[in-house]
Amino acid sequence: MLKVGLTGGIATGKTHVARRLSELGCLVYDADQIARSVVRPGTTGLAQVVEEFGQEILTTEGTLDRAKLGSIVFADEARRLRLNQILHPLIVAELDKLIAEAESLYPGGICVIDAALMIETGSYKRYDALIVVYCSREEQLARLMKRNSLNKQEAEARIAAQMPVEEKIKYADYVIDTSGSYEQTRKLVDEIYLKLQLRCSAKPNVLAT
């Protein structure tokens, strides 16, 4: 199985790219969804986050208030790093389990792992190839403000909290610029998928040990 990392800055179009790769036949796992699952009520992950950040990051129903937690960690680099230290091992463990299951069922397939902090954490090294998604700074800012109902200052702070896209591109095997239309992005994804298929067919179909 060919294991591919998919990353990029916040609000740069990773979801659209991941959706298209899934339509083309890739198995796609979203690290953000997994991050949500590891902090469900009753999990060790949620208990650790509450211990670190306090009861105020819980809703009245006892679930994680992601907006509240986000307002804390995006305003304090040290606390954001601490949150990553708590969640990253839990997310990686769950991903490992899912990838192992996929590899046993589809040894000749393509598995895509969508994760925003893949380069920052070094987890991109675990995969055979890396796709970096990006768009212009102006487009990224506009998308983030609209998507998350943020003002310009809040959106800029969230973008600034991540590694600059110019730096991420240095790690990429493939890059996708989503600044254009959906159709243009779709064409770029399709072209890269064909390249991934070629790499997959050249890769021995042996299970990882």
The 8 nearest C-alpha neighbors of each residue, nearest first, counted from 0:
[[1, 106, 107, 108, 109, 102, 2, 204],
 [0, 2, 109, 199, 110, 127, 3, 108],
 [3, 1, 110, 126, 127, 111, 109, 0],
 [4, 2, 111, 128, 126, 129, 127, 110],
 [3, 5, 129, 112, 111, 126, 123, 130],
 [6, 4, 113, 130, 112, 129, 131, 114],
 [5, 7, 131, 115, 114, 113, 132, 130],
 [8, 6, 132, 131, 133, 115, 11, 9],
 [7, 9, 11, 10, 164, 133, 115, 161],
 [8, 10, 11, 158, 7, 115, 143, 139],
 [11, 9, 143, 139, 12, 142, 8, 13],
 [10, 12, 133, 134, 9, 139, 8, 13],
 [13, 11, 15, 14, 10, 177, 16, 132],
 [14, 12, 16, 15, 17, 11, 132, 7],
 [15, 13, 17, 16, 12, 18, 113, 11],
 [14, 16, 18, 12, 13, 17, 19, 181],
 [15, 17, 13, 19, 14, 18, 20, 12],
 [16, 18, 14, 20, 19, 15, 13, 21],
 [19, 17, 21, 15, 16, 20, 14, 22],
 [18, 20, 22, 16, 21, 17, 23, 15],
 [21, 19, 23, 17, 22, 18, 25, 16],
 [20, 22, 25, 18, 24, 19, 23, 27],
 [23, 21, 19, 20, 24, 18, 25, 17],
 [22, 24, 20, 21, 25, 19, 192, 189],
 [25, 23, 21, 22, 20, 26, 109, 108],
 [26, 24, 21, 109, 20, 110, 27, 23],
 [25, 27, 110, 111, 21, 109, 24, 28],
 [28, 26, 111, 112, 110, 25, 21, 29],
 [27, 29, 112, 113, 111, 30, 26, 110],
 [30, 28, 113, 31, 32, 112, 33, 114],
 [29, 31, 33, 114, 32, 113, 34, 28],
 [32, 30, 34, 33, 29, 35, 114, 113],
 [33, 31, 35, 34, 30, 29, 36, 28],
 [32, 34, 30, 36, 35, 31, 90, 37],
 [35, 33, 31, 32, 37, 36, 90, 30],
 [36, 34, 32, 33, 38, 37, 31, 39],
 [35, 37, 33, 39, 34, 38, 32, 42],
 [36, 38, 34, 44, 35, 39, 33, 42],
 [39, 37, 45, 44, 36, 35, 42, 40],
 [38, 40, 36, 42, 37, 41, 45, 35],
 [41, 39, 42, 62, 38, 45, 61, 63],
 [40, 42, 39, 43, 45, 46, 38, 44],
 [43, 41, 44, 45, 40, 39, 38, 37],
 [42, 44, 46, 45, 47, 41, 38, 37],
 [43, 45, 38, 47, 42, 46, 37, 48],
 [44, 46, 38, 48, 47, 42, 43, 49],
 [45, 47, 43, 49, 44, 48, 50, 42],
 [48, 46, 50, 44, 45, 49, 43, 51],
 [49, 47, 45, 51, 50, 46, 52, 44],
 [50, 48, 53, 52, 46, 51, 47, 54],
 [49, 51, 47, 48, 53, 52, 46, 54],
 [50, 52, 48, 49, 53, 47, 82, 81],
 [53, 51, 49, 50, 48, 56, 54, 55],
 [52, 54, 49, 55, 50, 51, 56, 48],
 [53, 55, 56, 57, 49, 52, 50, 58],
 [54, 56, 57, 53, 52, 58, 67, 49],
 [55, 57, 64, 54, 68, 67, 63, 53],
 [58, 56, 63, 64, 55, 61, 62, 54],
 [57, 59, 61, 60, 62, 64, 63, 56],
 [58, 60, 61, 57, 62, 64, 55, 63],
 [61, 59, 58, 62, 57, 63, 40, 64],
 [60, 62, 58, 59, 57, 40, 63, 64],
 [63, 61, 58, 57, 60, 40, 64, 39],
 [62, 64, 57, 65, 56, 58, 61, 38],
 [63, 65, 57, 56, 67, 58, 66, 68],
 [64, 66, 68, 67, 63, 69, 56, 57],
 [67, 65, 69, 68, 64, 70, 56, 71],
 [68, 66, 70, 69, 64, 65, 56, 71],
 [67, 69, 65, 71, 70, 66, 56, 64],
 [68, 70, 66, 72, 71, 67, 73, 65],
 [69, 71, 67, 68, 73, 72, 66, 74],
 [72, 70, 68, 69, 74, 73, 75, 67],
 [71, 73, 79, 75, 69, 78, 74, 70],
 [72, 74, 75, 70, 71, 69, 157, 79],
 [73, 75, 72, 71, 70, 76, 156, 79],
 [76, 74, 72, 78, 77, 73, 79, 71],
 [77, 75, 79, 78, 80, 72, 74, 73],
 [78, 76, 80, 79, 75, 81, 72, 82],
 [77, 79, 81, 72, 80, 75, 76, 82],
 [80, 78, 72, 76, 82, 81, 77, 75],
 [79, 81, 83, 77, 78, 82, 76, 84],
 [80, 82, 78, 84, 79, 83, 77, 85],
 [81, 83, 79, 85, 84, 80, 78, 86],
 [84, 82, 80, 86, 85, 81, 87, 79],
 [85, 83, 81, 82, 87, 86, 80, 88],
 [86, 84, 82, 83, 87, 81, 88, 47],
 [85, 87, 83, 89, 88, 84, 90, 82],
 [86, 88, 90, 83, 89, 84, 85, 91],
 [89, 87, 91, 90, 86, 92, 85, 84],
 [90, 88, 92, 86, 87, 91, 93, 37],
 [89, 91, 87, 93, 92, 88, 34, 94],
 [92, 90, 94, 88, 93, 89, 95, 87],
 [91, 93, 95, 89, 94, 90, 88, 96],
 [92, 94, 96, 90, 95, 91, 89, 97],
 [95, 93, 91, 97, 96, 92, 98, 90],
 [96, 94, 92, 98, 93, 97, 91, 99],
 [95, 97, 93, 99, 94, 98, 100, 92],
 [98, 96, 94, 100, 99, 95, 101, 93],
 [97, 99, 101, 95, 100, 96, 94, 102],
 [100, 98, 102, 96, 101, 97, 95, 103],
 [99, 101, 97, 103, 98, 102, 96, 104],
 [102, 100, 98, 104, 99, 103, 105, 97],
 [103, 101, 106, 99, 105, 104, 100, 0],
 [102, 104, 100, 101, 105, 106, 99, 206],
 [105, 103, 101, 102, 106, 100, 99, 107],
 [104, 106, 102, 108, 107, 101, 103, 0],
 [107, 105, 0, 102, 108, 204, 103, 104],
 [108, 106, 0, 105, 204, 199, 109, 1],
 [107, 109, 0, 105, 106, 1, 110, 25],
 [108, 110, 1, 25, 0, 2, 26, 111],
 [109, 111, 26, 2, 25, 27, 3, 1],
 [112, 110, 27, 3, 4, 26, 2, 28],
 [111, 113, 28, 4, 5, 27, 29, 3],
 [112, 114, 5, 29, 30, 6, 28, 4],
 [115, 113, 30, 6, 117, 116, 5, 112],
 [114, 116, 6, 117, 7, 8, 113, 9],
 [117, 115, 119, 118, 114, 120, 6, 161],
 [116, 118, 122, 123, 114, 120, 119, 115],
 [119, 117, 121, 120, 116, 123, 122, 167],
 [118, 120, 116, 121, 117, 162, 122, 161],
 [121, 119, 118, 122, 117, 116, 123, 87],
 [120, 122, 118, 123, 119, 117, 124, 125],
 [121, 123, 124, 117, 120, 125, 118, 126],
 [124, 122, 117, 125, 121, 118, 126, 4],
 [125, 123, 122, 126, 121, 127, 118, 128],
 [124, 126, 123, 122, 127, 121, 2, 4],
 [127, 125, 2, 3, 124, 128, 123, 4],
 [126, 128, 2, 3, 1, 125, 129, 124],
 [129, 127, 3, 126, 172, 4, 130, 2],
 [128, 130, 4, 171, 172, 3, 5, 173],
 [129, 131, 173, 5, 174, 171, 172, 4],
 [132, 130, 174, 6, 7, 171, 5, 168],
 [133, 131, 7, 175, 174, 13, 176, 6],
 [134, 132, 176, 11, 7, 177, 175, 8],
 [135, 133, 178, 177, 176, 11, 139, 136],
 [134, 136, 138, 137, 178, 139, 133, 176],
 [135, 137, 139, 138, 140, 134, 141, 133],
 [138, 136, 140, 135, 139, 141, 134, 142],
 [137, 139, 141, 135, 140, 136, 142, 134],
 [140, 138, 136, 142, 137, 141, 11, 10],
 [141, 139, 137, 143, 138, 142, 136, 144],
 [140, 142, 138, 144, 139, 143, 145, 137],
 [143, 141, 139, 145, 140, 144, 146, 10],
 [142, 144, 146, 140, 10, 145, 141, 147],
 [145, 143, 149, 148, 141, 142, 147, 146],
 [144, 146, 142, 148, 143, 147, 141, 149],
 [147, 145, 143, 144, 148, 142, 149, 10],
 [146, 148, 149, 144, 145, 143, 142, 154],
 [149, 147, 145, 144, 146, 150, 143, 154],
 [150, 148, 144, 147, 153, 154, 151, 145],
 [149, 151, 153, 152, 144, 154, 148, 155],
 [150, 152, 154, 153, 155, 149, 144, 140],
 [151, 153, 155, 154, 150, 156, 149, 157],
 [154, 152, 156, 150, 155, 151, 149, 157],
 [155, 153, 151, 157, 156, 152, 149, 144],
 [154, 156, 158, 152, 157, 153, 159, 151],
 [157, 155, 159, 153, 154, 158, 160, 152],
 [158, 156, 160, 154, 159, 155, 73, 153],
 [157, 159, 155, 160, 156, 161, 154, 9],
 [160, 158, 156, 161, 157, 155, 162, 163],
 [161, 159, 157, 158, 156, 73, 162, 76],
 [162, 160, 159, 158, 163, 8, 157, 9],
 [161, 163, 164, 166, 167, 160, 119, 159],
 [164, 162, 166, 165, 161, 167, 159, 8],
 [163, 165, 167, 166, 168, 162, 8, 133],
 [166, 164, 168, 163, 167, 169, 162, 133],
 [165, 167, 164, 163, 168, 169, 162, 170],
 [168, 166, 164, 169, 165, 170, 163, 162],
 [167, 169, 171, 170, 165, 166, 131, 164],
 [168, 170, 167, 166, 171, 165, 172, 164],
 [169, 171, 168, 167, 172, 129, 166, 118],
 [172, 170, 168, 129, 173, 130, 169, 131],
 [171, 173, 129, 128, 130, 170, 174, 131],
 [174, 172, 130, 171, 131, 129, 175, 191],
 [173, 175, 131, 130, 132, 171, 176, 168],
 [174, 176, 132, 177, 133, 131, 187, 173],
 [177, 175, 133, 134, 178, 132, 174, 184],
 [176, 178, 134, 179, 184, 133, 175, 12],
 [177, 179, 134, 176, 135, 138, 180, 133],
 [180, 178, 177, 183, 184, 181, 176, 182],
 [179, 181, 183, 182, 184, 178, 177, 185],
 [180, 182, 184, 183, 185, 179, 177, 15],
 [183, 181, 185, 180, 184, 186, 179, 187],
 [182, 184, 180, 186, 185, 181, 179, 187],
 [185, 183, 181, 187, 186, 177, 182, 188],
 [184, 186, 182, 188, 183, 187, 181, 189],
 [187, 185, 189, 183, 184, 188, 182, 190],
 [186, 188, 184, 190, 185, 189, 191, 183],
 [189, 187, 185, 191, 190, 186, 192, 184],
 [188, 190, 192, 186, 187, 191, 185, 193],
 [191, 189, 187, 193, 188, 192, 186, 194],
 [190, 192, 194, 188, 193, 189, 195, 187],
 [191, 193, 195, 189, 194, 190, 188, 196],
 [194, 192, 196, 191, 190, 195, 197, 189],
 [193, 195, 191, 197, 192, 196, 198, 190],
 [196, 194, 192, 198, 197, 193, 199, 191],
 [197, 195, 199, 193, 194, 198, 200, 192],
 [196, 198, 194, 200, 195, 199, 201, 193],
 [199, 197, 195, 201, 196, 200, 202, 194],
 [198, 200, 196, 202, 201, 197, 1, 195],
 [199, 201, 197, 202, 198, 196, 107, 203],
 [200, 202, 198, 199, 197, 203, 196, 204],
 [201, 203, 199, 200, 198, 204, 1, 0],
 [204, 202, 205, 201, 200, 199, 0, 107],
 [205, 203, 106, 107, 0, 202, 206, 200],
 [206, 204, 203, 207, 106, 0, 202, 107],
 [205, 207, 208, 102, 204, 106, 103, 0],
 [208, 206, 205, 99, 102, 0, 103, 204],
 [207, 206, 205, 99, 102, 103, 95, 98]]
